Amino acid sequence: MIKAELVLEQGLLKSCRISGHAGAGPKGGDIVCAAVSVLARTAFKVLSERKDLRILGGTPERGEFWLEISALGTETKEFLAGVGLFLEEGLLSVSKEYPDFCIVHIEESR
């Protein structure tokens, strides 16, 4: 089972942790793992290319991903909102289609 936890602060992505293995197919052929991996890696890549964001994160071991974001500029809100929405909706879509293999928890902090 893949567990994804997103933390939003005033609607903006603050952090993400994803762990586990879906077990929906053989190693290298698991569509649920592939979908979640593409979403997480894409979000990390586009966020890490911004000079006005401080991004910490990584994949400490197979089946583990984490990301923490600090905004350094005020003009980053729209961009951060867009990337957060991409990740949130993508993960929720995978979870809805494959509920036995992926769950998503969203926490709104203030």
Secondary structure, DSSP 8 states (H G I E B T S, - for coil): -EEEEEEEETTEEEEEEEES---SSSTT--HHHHHHHHHHHHHHHHHHT-TTEEEEEE-SSTTEEEEEEEE-SGGGHHHHHHHHHHHHHHHHHHHHH-TTTEEEEEEEE-
